[in-house]
Amino acid sequence: MAWFIVIGIIPTAIIGLIMNYTIIDMAYESLFILGTCFIMTGIILINTINAKPKKGILKMKGSDAALIGIAQGLAILPALSRSGSTIGIGIIRGLDRETAGRFSFLLAIPSVLGALALRIMDLFDGNVEVDIPAFAVGTIVAMIVGYFTLALLMRILKTKGFHNFAYYCLA
């Protein structure tokens, strides 16, 4: 799986860096982009209904990892769900639900660390004061909530109800 993470992180990094330094500020101010991204997430999720997920990690291909990486890179856009896109693309590509979920969250680790590194560099460049205790508490709370949310999402994936999030996104 480590090799697939390397394959997936390459398009994520390229797309994320390009968008971060070009259109991302505009994207957060555009209701059109926001609505379009919700609809894109909904379309990906609704397409998981008829998918025939049967591939485990041993049958995963580099092209699966690359497409999931592209989805993750595009998820820098507002309302384009990173989890929904990456897991949904994995399921559509034939990965079993558990493999798609695990790969999605493992692929997120280097992406989140890379984004964190960029933001930390921005803090040092801008002479911004940071409230370290508040930052630490926020980080710990986010980790705890993230853990329980991940456990809940994995349970939803196993019950095949993942597509139900599509209706919210489309509405």
N, C-alpha and C positions, 0 to 999 in steps of 0.2 A: 504494500500500500504506500510505502514511503516514496517509491518511484513515481507512482501516480500523483502523489501530492506535488512532487517537483514538476511534473508535466502540467498539472492544473494551476500551479501558482504562477507560471510564466505568463499566460494570457491575462490572468488576474492583475498582475503587477503592471504589465504594459498598459492595459485599458485603464486601470485605476490611476496610474501616474498621469497619463495623457488627460483624462477627464478632470483630475484634481487641479491641473494647471491650466485648463482651458474653459470648460463649460459648466463646471459644477456649481459655481455661484449663481449663474443664470438659471440652472435647472431647479434650484430651490425656490426661485421666485416666480416660476411659471406654473400656473394652474393647468395649462395644457399638458405640460410634461408630467406633472403630478397625476392627472387623470389617465394619461396614456400608460404610465407605469403601473398604476393599479390594474388597468385592463390587461396589460401584458402579464402581470402576475396571475390574474384570474384565468387567463387563457392557458398558461402553463399548468396551473393546478387542475383545471377542468379536464385537460388532456391526460391526466394520470388515471382517470376512471377506466378507460379502455386499455391501458397499458398492460402488457403481459410480463411483469417483472419476474425473471427467472435466473438472472446471472448473479452469482456471488462474486467476491473479490477475485477468485481464481480465473474467472472468465471475463473480467473487466478488461477493456482495451484502452490504449493510450488516447484514442479519439474520444472515448467517454470522458476521461479525465480532462482533456482539453476543452470539450464543450461545457463541462461543468465549471471549469475555470473561467471561460468566457462569460457564463451566466453570473458567476461571482463578481467578476470585474465590472459588469454592467450594473450590478446591484448597488454601486455607489450612488446611483440615481435615487432620488426620493420615491418612496412607494413601490419600488421594485424590490420585493422581499428577497433577501439573500438566501435565507433558509428555504423559502418556497421555490425560488428559482433553481437553486442547486439540487435540492432533493427532487423536485419535479422533473428536471432534465434527466437526472439519474434514473428515475423510474421510467420515464418515457423511452430512454435508451435501453431499457430492459434489465437494469439492476434491481435486485430484490430490495424491498423497502428498507430493511435494516442496513444493508450495505450502502445504499444511497444516503441514508441518514448519518451513518458513521463517517462516511467519506466527506460529506458536506461539512460536518463539524470539525473533522481533522484538518480539512483544507482551510477552514476559517482561522486556525491558530496562527500560521505564518502571516496571513493577511492582516489580522488584527494587530499583531506585533509590528508589522511594517507600518501600518497606519498610525499606531501609537508613536513609533519612532519619528515619523514625519511631524506629528503634532508637537512632540517634545522639542524638536528642532525649531518649530515655529515659535514656541514659548520663549526659548532662549534668544531668538532673533528679535523678538518684539518687546523685550524687557517687561513682560507681563508678570505681575505678582500672582503666586499660586498659594492658596491656603492648603498647606500640606495635610493637616489633620482632616479637613473636609474631603480632600482628594482621596486619602486613605480609606476613610469610612465609606465614601461613595464606591470605591473600587471593591471593597469587601462585600458590601450589600449587593452590588451588581453581580459578583461572582456567585453569591448564594442564590439569588433569584435566577440567574442564568442556569445554575445546576438543576434546580427544580423545574424550570421551564423546559430544559432539554429532556429531562426524564419524562415529563408529560408529553412532549412532542414525539418522543420515541414510542410511547404507549399508543398515541394516536396513529402513528405510522403502522404499527403492528395490527391495529384494528381496521385498517384500510379506509379510514375516514378523512384522509389528508385532503381530498378534493373538496371537502365541505368549506374550506377556507376560501375557495374560489368565489362562492356566492357573495361573501362579504366584499371581496376585492372588486368584483364586477358591479356591485351596487354602488 
